[in-house]
Each structure stands twice: as C-alpha cells, then as structure tokens.
Amino acid sequence: MATDVSNQNGTSVSQLVSGILDDAQRLFQQHARLLQADIRKDIREASEAGLSVGMGGLLLGVGALMLLITLALFITWAAGPENMPYWASFGIVGALCAIAGGIVFYRGREMMNKVNPMPEESAQAVKEDLQWKTNPK
C-alpha cells in the first residue's frame, strides 16, 4: 500500500517538499554567509580607514601643537613681554582650543549616533529566512 502520492514524472510529494526544504535551507545558509561577508568587508574597510585617519590625526595634532605654541609666543611678542607674560598668552590659546575642541567633539558625537554598522539588506534577507524557517506557512 503506497502512502506517497506521485506526480506525472514519478516524483513523490514528500520528495518535492524535501527538495523545497533543502533549497530553503541552502538559501538561508547563503544569506548568512553573505551577511558575514558584508560584515567582514565593512570591518576591514573601517579598520583601514581608521588607521589612515589615526595617522593623519597624529601628524595633524603635532602640526597644530607647533602652530599653537607659535601663536602663543606671537601674542606675547606682539603685546610685548613686559605687558603680557607667557603664561597668559598660552592660557588664551589653550582656552580657544578647548572651546573649539568642545564644539568639534559635540558635533562628532552627534554624527556617530547616526551611524548604523549593520548592513540592512543582508540582515533583512536573513530575518526573512528565519521567519520563513520558523513559520513556513
């Protein structure tokens, strides 16, 4: 007594369903690998960019420090050393730098809050696959 229903090609329904489930599982695995590859690519790009930004920032910082020292010495020279002591000119330059740094830091923090590190398309595909796998209606 046969419990499997066959179609015209001789393939049973259970074989078709099994094939569909295998295909769905393979698709899910491919989406998961795609998501992993996207994340690895983003991490690699971010680390390369971070290294470049870090080195540029270091050189920029050294250059800026030298220019700030020069500015403080210039302020003392322009006012006359007897009218403005060195500590006062360095204090003026330091205060201006602190104010500018606070503004830049605040803007950078606001921009960082808008960053979304998750690749949306790949994550959505995996989410749909999980939904289909857990609820295959």
C-alpha angles and dihedrals in degrees: 000000000000120000096179117088113218129205126220092281093054094252114136123228091241090056090050092049090046090051092049091050091048090050091048091050091049090049091050091051091049092051090049091051090047090052091049091049091049092050093047090049092049091048092049092049092046093050092049091048091045092053091050093046091047094052092044090048092051093052091043090050093052091048092047092049091054092048091049092051088049091049092051092049090047091053090053092046093047094049093040122251090255091056100042124027120219093249091059094052091047089049092053092050091045093051092050090050092049092052093047091045092052092052093048092045092051093049092047092051090051090051092047091055089060095055117108111194095187116096099236101203096051092043091051091051092051090046091053091048091051091049092050093045094050095040108026097178 
